[in-house]
């Protein structure tokens, strides 16, 4: 029985949203389950998919909190374009 954990940031896919929609989550569950069926021959009814939304305050990369890292990259990109 496969158990798949998907972590996504608690952000929307558009600026006016602050989370992944129920429809997007359903599509992730369906797609992952179908992939496991196709690749590993795991029945849909024995595949579990867990989606966890992580607040942007709780993750980071490049040694910085995520939002700070994004600001840094944006500033660097703006400087490179001018």
Secondary structure as a PSIPRED ss2 file (coil, helix, strand):
# PSIPRED VFORMAT (PSIPRED V4.0)

   1 X C   1.000  0.000  0.000
   2 X C   1.000  0.000  0.000
   3 X E   0.000  0.000  1.000
   4 X E   0.000  0.000  1.000
   5 X E   0.000  0.000  1.000
   6 X E   0.000  0.000  1.000
   7 X E   0.000  0.000  1.000
   8 X E   0.000  0.000  1.000
   9 X E   0.000  0.000  1.000
  10 X C   1.000  0.000  0.000
  11 X C   1.000  0.000  0.000
  12 X C   1.000  0.000  0.000
  13 X C   1.000  0.000  0.000
  14 X C   1.000  0.000  0.000
  15 X C   1.000  0.000  0.000
  16 X C   1.000  0.000  0.000
  17 X C   1.000  0.000  0.000
  18 X C   1.000  0.000  0.000
  19 X C   1.000  0.000  0.000
  20 X C   1.000  0.000  0.000
  21 X C   1.000  0.000  0.000
  22 X H   0.000  1.000  0.000
  23 X H   0.000  1.000  0.000
  24 X H   0.000  1.000  0.000
  25 X H   0.000  1.000  0.000
  26 X H   0.000  1.000  0.000
  27 X H   0.000  1.000  0.000
  28 X H   0.000  1.000  0.000
  29 X H   0.000  1.000  0.000
  30 X H   0.000  1.000  0.000
  31 X H   0.000  1.000  0.000
  32 X H   0.000  1.000  0.000
  33 X H   0.000  1.000  0.000
  34 X H   0.000  1.000  0.000
  35 X H   0.000  1.000  0.000
  36 X H   0.000  1.000  0.000
  37 X H   0.000  1.000  0.000
  38 X H   0.000  1.000  0.000
  39 X H   0.000  1.000  0.000
  40 X H   0.000  1.000  0.000
  41 X C   1.000  0.000  0.000
  42 X C   1.000  0.000  0.000
  43 X C   1.000  0.000  0.000
  44 X H   0.000  1.000  0.000
  45 X H   0.000  1.000  0.000
  46 X H   0.000  1.000  0.000
  47 X C   1.000  0.000  0.000
  48 X E   0.000  0.000  1.000
  49 X E   0.000  0.000  1.000
  50 X E   0.000  0.000  1.000
  51 X E   0.000  0.000  1.000
  52 X E   0.000  0.000  1.000
  53 X E   0.000  0.000  1.000
  54 X E   0.000  0.000  1.000
  55 X C   1.000  0.000  0.000
  56 X H   0.000  1.000  0.000
  57 X H   0.000  1.000  0.000
  58 X H   0.000  1.000  0.000
  59 X C   1.000  0.000  0.000
  60 X E   0.000  0.000  1.000
  61 X E   0.000  0.000  1.000
  62 X C   1.000  0.000  0.000
  63 X C   1.000  0.000  0.000
  64 X E   0.000  0.000  1.000
  65 X E   0.000  0.000  1.000
  66 X H   0.000  1.000  0.000
  67 X H   0.000  1.000  0.000
  68 X H   0.000  1.000  0.000
  69 X H   0.000  1.000  0.000
  70 X H   0.000  1.000  0.000
  71 X H   0.000  1.000  0.000
  72 X H   0.000  1.000  0.000
  73 X H   0.000  1.000  0.000
  74 X H   0.000  1.000  0.000
  75 X H   0.000  1.000  0.000
  76 X H   0.000  1.000  0.000
  77 X H   0.000  1.000  0.000
  78 X H   0.000  1.000  0.000
  79 X H   0.000  1.000  0.000
  80 X H   0.000  1.000  0.000
  81 X H   0.000  1.000  0.000
  82 X C   1.000  0.000  0.000
